[in-house]
Structures are given as C-alpha cells and as structure tokens.
Amino acid sequence: MTDTATRTDWLSICILALVWGSAFMFMSVALEGYGPITVATARTALGALVLLIAMPFAGQGLPDPQPGLWRSIIILGLLTTAVPFLFLSWGLQHVPSSFGGLAMATIPLMVLVLAHFWGDERMIPRRAAGVAVGFCGALILIGPGLLELGQSTAPLAQLACLASAFCYSVSSVLTRKCPPIAPLTLTALTMTVGAVVLIPLMLWVEGVPDWQGIRPGGAILMLGLMQTAAMNLLRIRVIQSAGSVFMTLVNYQVPIWAMIYGAWLLGEDLPVRFYIALVMILAGLALGQWRALMGLLRLR
C-alpha cells in the first residue's frame, strides 16, 4: 500500500461512488417483483459466488487457523451482509431509495462514536462537533417520520435503514480487531456466511424465486454482480493501492448520487429536509474527518 493516490485510484473512487450510489435505486426496482429477503439473499449469494471464484485467481485460499478468526468471520458476515441487507431491503419498500443513501452517509459518524468506546480513536472536540452536526442532520431526516410512529410503516422503515447503517458501523470497528487475513478472502467468506444464513430464511418465508421480468430480475443481477461483487473487488484494489483512508472519499459521494438517481431516474419527490440533512451530514462528516480529508486533498 502506498501513501499517494494515482489517477487510476481517483477514477476508481468516482466509479465506486457512481455504482454504489445506484445500489439503492436498483434495490427499489428489484423490490417491485421480489420480496425483501429474496433481494437480500440474491445480492449476497451472487456476490459470494463471484468472490469465491476470484480467490484462486488472486492466489488466495482458505486462511490458516488462527484463534478467534472464524468467530470474527461469522460475526462480520452477519453484520456486513445478512442483517443490514435485510434491514435495508425491508426499509426501501416504504421509503424513497435516496433515503437509503442518506442513511448510509451516517456510517462514518457512527464509527467515530463507536471507535471512541471500542477502539483507540478518542473523541476530540472537533470530532464531537462533527458528530453533533451530522446527527442533527440525521434527526432532521427522520424527525417528521417519528411523529407518525404507530400510524404507518414509513417511520419503522426509516429506522430500519439507519439500523442497517449501524450494523455496518459496528462491523467497521470490529474488522480492525479481526486477526490478519487477506481482504478478498475476508470479503468472500463474510458474504458466504451471509448467504448461508439468508438462503434458508428466504426459502422458508418467501420460497424459491421465479424470474419476474427484466426490470426486477435485471436489478437483482446488477445488485449481486456489479454493486456487490465487482465493486468489492475494485474497493480492495483501491485500498491496496492508496489506503483505507483514501476510500473514505466515497462516503461523501454516495448519498449525492443516491439522491440524483432517485429523483431523476425513479422520479422520487424528495422533500426539502432531505437536502438539508444531506448538507448537515456531509458537513459533520467533513468536520469529524477534517485532518484526514485535508491530507487526501493534498495527494497528487
């Protein structure tokens, strides 16, 4: 890994943001023909299959036994695929796809808080201020919905999307404590764990899925093969080339593209509070990660 980013790394970051930003749109489209468990399962299983096939081509196999490694893989598999994919798939049945992108923008803010208690990154005043600003944005995002609790499913769907973001945040902190393992192997095995959990649940609750047409069926294929498998391979390449801190630049772009896709391609009517929340969440994120962000912007 180097401490500078190449033009290819910058291009890769833009591609990741464009593709990951569309994931919420594709999930909403897939949900037109399939149940939420089926969408989560297909995405996980297809992604796991591709990454498992890619492992030998990358010269990687199953990891050597290490104390606590498989326990970490199982926990991360639940927190990075099975549980958050279920929450997000169910939530996007009842809220605009762009809401999912905005919810995911809170992940780095949650990580700052969790890392203070579970990790070695202390909550200095600047980070605390960033978290406060960002979470105020999140409150603006979901505030009106909370007033409707018990009257509709939308508030619970909003909370489900945020719960998905929380799962990713916890997994991000726990990944740092995972015993050493190649990134591709870890991603492939955690997705396999998710698939092993989700497939029986899908068969029990929603049954064997049928082809529902090119629109929802194609959306599921895009989710599994492009958003999940191909982009994880690209993510790993970027981290190996430019570092994990550089990858955080994606966090600033994904919610913007999620809103663009939702408004322009799905015709979603986005309330003004979505835009206010976006600005506040990104501002809080920038404030909390100010030193790292300034260092990245100086990269050549």
Contacts in CASP RR format, 6 or more apart in sequence:
PFRMAT RR
TARGET T0000
AUTHOR 0000-0000-0000
METHOD contacts of the structure
MODEL  1
MTDTATRTDWLSICILALVWGSAFMFMSVALEGYGPITVATARTALGALV
LLIAMPFAGQGLPDPQPGLWRSIIILGLLTTAVPFLFLSWGLQHVPSSFG
GLAMATIPLMVLVLAHFWGDERMIPRRAAGVAVGFCGALILIGPGLLELG
QSTAPLAQLACLASAFCYSVSSVLTRKCPPIAPLTLTALTMTVGAVVLIP
LMLWVEGVPDWQGIRPGGAILMLGLMQTAAMNLLRIRVIQSAGSVFMTLV
NYQVPIWAMIYGAWLLGEDLPVRFYIALVMILAGLALGQWRALMGLLRLR
1 239 0 8 1.000
1 240 0 8 1.000
1 241 0 8 1.000
1 242 0 8 1.000
1 243 0 8 1.000
2 241 0 8 1.000
2 242 0 8 1.000
2 243 0 8 1.000
3 243 0 8 1.000
4 242 0 8 1.000
4 299 0 8 1.000
4 300 0 8 1.000
5 241 0 8 1.000
5 242 0 8 1.000
5 246 0 8 1.000
5 296 0 8 1.000
5 299 0 8 1.000
6 241 0 8 1.000
6 242 0 8 1.000
8 241 0 8 1.000
9 238 0 8 1.000
9 241 0 8 1.000
9 242 0 8 1.000
9 246 0 8 1.000
12 234 0 8 1.000
12 237 0 8 1.000
12 238 0 8 1.000
13 238 0 8 1.000
13 246 0 8 1.000
13 247 0 8 1.000
13 249 0 8 1.000
13 250 0 8 1.000
13 253 0 8 1.000
14 253 0 8 1.000
15 234 0 8 1.000
16 231 0 8 1.000
16 234 0 8 1.000
16 235 0 8 1.000
16 238 0 8 1.000
16 250 0 8 1.000
17 250 0 8 1.000
17 253 0 8 1.000
17 254 0 8 1.000
17 257 0 8 1.000
18 253 0 8 1.000
18 257 0 8 1.000
19 226 0 8 1.000
19 227 0 8 1.000
19 230 0 8 1.000
19 231 0 8 1.000
20 227 0 8 1.000
20 231 0 8 1.000
20 250 0 8 1.000
20 254 0 8 1.000
20 257 0 8 1.000
21 101 0 8 1.000
21 253 0 8 1.000
21 254 0 8 1.000
21 255 0 8 1.000
21 257 0 8 1.000
21 258 0 8 1.000
21 261 0 8 1.000
22 227 0 8 1.000
22 257 0 8 1.000
22 258 0 8 1.000
22 261 0 8 1.000
23 223 0 8 1.000
23 227 0 8 1.000
23 258 0 8 1.000
24 88 0 8 1.000
24 92 0 8 1.000
24 97 0 8 1.000
24 98 0 8 1.000
24 100 0 8 1.000
24 101 0 8 1.000
24 258 0 8 1.000
24 261 0 8 1.000
24 262 0 8 1.000
25 97 0 8 1.000
25 258 0 8 1.000
25 261 0 8 1.000
25 262 0 8 1.000
25 265 0 8 1.000
25 266 0 8 1.000
26 219 0 8 1.000
26 220 0 8 1.000
26 222 0 8 1.000
26 223 0 8 1.000
26 227 0 8 1.000
27 39 0 8 1.000
27 88 0 8 1.000
27 89 0 8 1.000
27 92 0 8 1.000
27 97 0 8 1.000
27 219 0 8 1.000
27 223 0 8 1.000
28 92 0 8 1.000
28 96 0 8 1.000
28 97 0 8 1.000
28 266 0 8 1.000
29 215 0 8 1.000
29 216 0 8 1.000
29 219 0 8 1.000
29 266 0 8 1.000
30 39 0 8 1.000
30 42 0 8 1.000
30 216 0 8 1.000
30 217 0 8 1.000
30 218 0 8 1.000
30 219 0 8 1.000
30 220 0 8 1.000
30 223 0 8 1.000
31 39 0 8 1.000
31 89 0 8 1.000
31 92 0 8 1.000
31 93 0 8 1.000
31 216 0 8 1.000
32 212 0 8 1.000
32 215 0 8 1.000
32 216 0 8 1.000
33 212 0 8 1.000
33 213 0 8 1.000
33 216 0 8 1.000
33 217 0 8 1.000
34 42 0 8 1.000
34 206 0 8 1.000
34 209 0 8 1.000
34 212 0 8 1.000
34 216 0 8 1.000
34 217 0 8 1.000
34 220 0 8 1.000
35 89 0 8 1.000
35 206 0 8 1.000
36 86 0 8 1.000
36 89 0 8 1.000
36 90 0 8 1.000
36 91 0 8 1.000
36 92 0 8 1.000
36 93 0 8 1.000
37 86 0 8 1.000
37 89 0 8 1.000
37 198 0 8 1.000
37 201 0 8 1.000
37 202 0 8 1.000
37 205 0 8 1.000
37 206 0 8 1.000
38 202 0 8 1.000
38 206 0 8 1.000
38 207 0 8 1.000
38 209 0 8 1.000
38 220 0 8 1.000
39 85 0 8 1.000
39 89 0 8 1.000
39 220 0 8 1.000
39 223 0 8 1.000
40 82 0 8 1.000
40 85 0 8 1.000
40 86 0 8 1.000
40 88 0 8 1.000
40 89 0 8 1.000
40 198 0 8 1.000
40 202 0 8 1.000
41 195 0 8 1.000
41 198 0 8 1.000
41 199 0 8 1.000
41 201 0 8 1.000
41 202 0 8 1.000
42 209 0 8 1.000
42 220 0 8 1.000
42 223 0 8 1.000
42 224 0 8 1.000
43 85 0 8 1.000
43 220 0 8 1.000
43 223 0 8 1.000
43 224 0 8 1.000
43 227 0 8 1.000
43 228 0 8 1.000
44 81 0 8 1.000
44 82 0 8 1.000
44 85 0 8 1.000
44 191 0 8 1.000
44 194 0 8 1.000
44 195 0 8 1.000
44 198 0 8 1.000
44 224 0 8 1.000
44 228 0 8 1.000
45 195 0 8 1.000
45 198 0 8 1.000
45 199 0 8 1.000
46 220 0 8 1.000
46 221 0 8 1.000
46 223 0 8 1.000
46 224 0 8 1.000
46 225 0 8 1.000
46 228 0 8 1.000
46 229 0 8 1.000
47 191 0 8 1.000
47 224 0 8 1.000
47 225 0 8 1.000
47 228 0 8 1.000
47 229 0 8 1.000
47 232 0 8 1.000
48 188 0 8 1.000
48 191 0 8 1.000
48 192 0 8 1.000
48 194 0 8 1.000
48 195 0 8 1.000
49 229 0 8 1.000
50 224 0 8 1.000
50 225 0 8 1.000
50 229 0 8 1.000
50 230 0 8 1.000
51 184 0 8 1.000
51 187 0 8 1.000
51 188 0 8 1.000
51 191 0 8 1.000
51 229 0 8 1.000
51 232 0 8 1.000
51 233 0 8 1.000
52 188 0 8 1.000
52 192 0 8 1.000
54 184 0 8 1.000
54 188 0 8 1.000
54 233 0 8 1.000
55 61 0 8 1.000
55 184 0 8 1.000
55 185 0 8 1.000
55 188 0 8 1.000
58 182 0 8 1.000
58 184 0 8 1.000
60 182 0 8 1.000
60 184 0 8 1.000
60 185 0 8 1.000
61 185 0 8 1.000
62 185 0 8 1.000
63 69 0 8 1.000
63 181 0 8 1.000
63 182 0 8 1.000
63 185 0 8 1.000
63 189 0 8 1.000
66 179 0 8 1.000
66 180 0 8 1.000
66 181 0 8 1.000
67 179 0 8 1.000
68 179 0 8 1.000
69 178 0 8 1.000
69 179 0 8 1.000
69 181 0 8 1.000
72 174 0 8 1.000
72 177 0 8 1.000
72 178 0 8 1.000
72 179 0 8 1.000
73 178 0 8 1.000
73 181 0 8 1.000
73 186 0 8 1.000
73 189 0 8 1.000
73 190 0 8 1.000
73 193 0 8 1.000
74 193 0 8 1.000
75 171 0 8 1.000
75 174 0 8 1.000
76 171 0 8 1.000
76 174 0 8 1.000
76 175 0 8 1.000
76 178 0 8 1.000
76 186 0 8 1.000
76 190 0 8 1.000
76 193 0 8 1.000
77 171 0 8 1.000
77 189 0 8 1.000
77 190 0 8 1.000
77 191 0 8 1.000
77 193 0 8 1.000
77 194 0 8 1.000
78 193 0 8 1.000
78 194 0 8 1.000
78 197 0 8 1.000
79 167 0 8 1.000
79 168 0 8 1.000
79 170 0 8 1.000
79 171 0 8 1.000
79 174 0 8 1.000
80 167 0 8 1.000
80 168 0 8 1.000
80 171 0 8 1.000
80 190 0 8 1.000
80 191 0 8 1.000
81 190 0 8 1.000
81 191 0 8 1.000
81 193 0 8 1.000
81 194 0 8 1.000
81 195 0 8 1.000
81 198 0 8 1.000
82 193 0 8 1.000
82 194 0 8 1.000
82 197 0 8 1.000
82 198 0 8 1.000
83 164 0 8 1.000
83 167 0 8 1.000
84 163 0 8 1.000
84 164 0 8 1.000
84 165 0 8 1.000
84 167 0 8 1.000
84 168 0 8 1.000
85 164 0 8 1.000
85 198 0 8 1.000
86 198 0 8 1.000
87 160 0 8 1.000
87 161 0 8 1.000
87 163 0 8 1.000
87 164 0 8 1.000
87 167 0 8 1.000
88 100 0 8 1.000
88 160 0 8 1.000
88 161 0 8 1.000
88 164 0 8 1.000
90 157 0 8 1.000
90 160 0 8 1.000
91 156 0 8 1.000
91 157 0 8 1.000
91 158 0 8 1.000
91 160 0 8 1.000
91 161 0 8 1.000
92 99 0 8 1.000
92 100 0 8 1.000
92 157 0 8 1.000
92 161 0 8 1.000
93 157 0 8 1.000
94 152 0 8 1.000
94 153 0 8 1.000
94 154 0 8 1.000
94 156 0 8 1.000
94 157 0 8 1.000
95 154 0 8 1.000
95 157 0 8 1.000
95 158 0 8 1.000
95 161 0 8 1.000
96 262 0 8 1.000
96 266 0 8 1.000
96 268 0 8 1.000
96 269 0 8 1.000
96 270 0 8 1.000
97 258 0 8 1.000
97 261 0 8 1.000
97 262 0 8 1.000
97 266 0 8 1.000
97 268 0 8 1.000
98 255 0 8 1.000
98 258 0 8 1.000
98 259 0 8 1.000
98 261 0 8 1.000
98 262 0 8 1.000
98 263 0 8 1.000
98 268 0 8 1.000
98 270 0 8 1.000
98 274 0 8 1.000
99 141 0 8 1.000
99 158 0 8 1.000
99 161 0 8 1.000
99 274 0 8 1.000
100 161 0 8 1.000
100 258 0 8 1.000
101 254 0 8 1.000
101 255 0 8 1.000
101 258 0 8 1.000
101 259 0 8 1.000
102 141 0 8 1.000
102 255 0 8 1.000
102 258 0 8 1.000
102 259 0 8 1.000
102 274 0 8 1.000
102 277 0 8 1.000
102 278 0 8 1.000
102 281 0 8 1.000
103 138 0 8 1.000
103 141 0 8 1.000
103 158 0 8 1.000
103 161 0 8 1.000
103 162 0 8 1.000
103 164 0 8 1.000
103 165 0 8 1.000
104 164 0 8 1.000
104 165 0 8 1.000
104 168 0 8 1.000
104 254 0 8 1.000
104 255 0 8 1.000
104 258 0 8 1.000
105 251 0 8 1.000
105 254 0 8 1.000
105 255 0 8 1.000
105 278 0 8 1.000
105 281 0 8 1.000
105 282 0 8 1.000
105 285 0 8 1.000
106 134 0 8 1.000
106 135 0 8 1.000
106 138 0 8 1.000
106 162 0 8 1.000
106 165 0 8 1.000
106 281 0 8 1.000
107 165 0 8 1.000
107 168 0 8 1.000
107 169 0 8 1.000
107 172 0 8 1.000
107 251 0 8 1.000
108 248 0 8 1.000
108 251 0 8 1.000
108 285 0 8 1.000
108 289 0 8 1.000
109 130 0 8 1.000
109 131 0 8 1.000
109 134 0 8 1.000
109 135 0 8 1.000
109 138 0 8 1.000
109 281 0 8 1.000
109 284 0 8 1.000
109 285 0 8 1.000
109 288 0 8 1.000
110 165 0 8 1.000
110 166 0 8 1.000
110 169 0 8 1.000
111 169 0 8 1.000
111 172 0 8 1.000
111 173 0 8 1.000
112 121 0 8 1.000
112 123 0 8 1.000
112 127 0 8 1.000
112 130 0 8 1.000
112 131 0 8 1.000
112 288 0 8 1.000
113 123 0 8 1.000
113 131 0 8 1.000
114 169 0 8 1.000
114 170 0 8 1.000
114 172 0 8 1.000
114 173 0 8 1.000
115 121 0 8 1.000
115 173 0 8 1.000
116 122 0 8 1.000
116 123 0 8 1.000
118 173 0 8 1.000
119 173 0 8 1.000
119 176 0 8 1.000
121 127 0 8 1.000
123 131 0 8 1.000
126 287 0 8 1.000
126 288 0 8 1.000
126 290 0 8 1.000
127 287 0 8 1.000
127 288 0 8 1.000
129 284 0 8 1.000
129 287 0 8 1.000
129 288 0 8 1.000
130 283 0 8 1.000
130 284 0 8 1.000
130 285 0 8 1.000
130 287 0 8 1.000
130 288 0 8 1.000
131 284 0 8 1.000
131 288 0 8 1.000
133 280 0 8 1.000
133 283 0 8 1.000
133 284 0 8 1.000
133 287 0 8 1.000
134 280 0 8 1.000
134 281 0 8 1.000
134 283 0 8 1.000
134 284 0 8 1.000
134 285 0 8 1.000
136 280 0 8 1.000
137 276 0 8 1.000
137 277 0 8 1.000
137 280 0 8 1.000
137 281 0 8 1.000
138 162 0 8 1.000
138 277 0 8 1.000
138 281 0 8 1.000
140 273 0 8 1.000
140 276 0 8 1.000
140 277 0 8 1.000
140 280 0 8 1.000
141 158 0 8 1.000
141 273 0 8 1.000
141 274 0 8 1.000
141 277 0 8 1.000
141 281 0 8 1.000
142 155 0 8 1.000
142 158 0 8 1.000
142 159 0 8 1.000
142 162 0 8 1.000
144 273 0 8 1.000
145 154 0 8 1.000
145 155 0 8 1.000
145 158 0 8 1.000
146 155 0 8 1.000
148 154 0 8 1.000
148 155 0 8 1.000
149 155 0 8 1.000
149 156 0 8 1.000
175 186 0 8 1.000
178 186 0 8 1.000
183 236 0 8 1.000
183 239 0 8 1.000
183 240 0 8 1.000
184 233 0 8 1.000
184 236 0 8 1.000
187 232 0 8 1.000
187 236 0 8 1.000
191 228 0 8 1.000
202 209 0 8 1.000
211 217 0 8 1.000
235 247 0 8 1.000
238 246 0 8 1.000
238 247 0 8 1.000
239 246 0 8 1.000
239 247 0 8 1.000
242 299 0 8 1.000
245 292 0 8 1.000
245 296 0 8 1.000
246 296 0 8 1.000
246 299 0 8 1.000
248 289 0 8 1.000
248 292 0 8 1.000
248 293 0 8 1.000
248 296 0 8 1.000
249 296 0 8 1.000
251 285 0 8 1.000
252 282 0 8 1.000
252 285 0 8 1.000
252 286 0 8 1.000
255 278 0 8 1.000
255 281 0 8 1.000
255 282 0 8 1.000
256 278 0 8 1.000
259 270 0 8 1.000
259 274 0 8 1.000
259 275 0 8 1.000
259 278 0 8 1.000
262 268 0 8 1.000
262 270 0 8 1.000
263 270 0 8 1.000
286 293 0 8 1.000
END
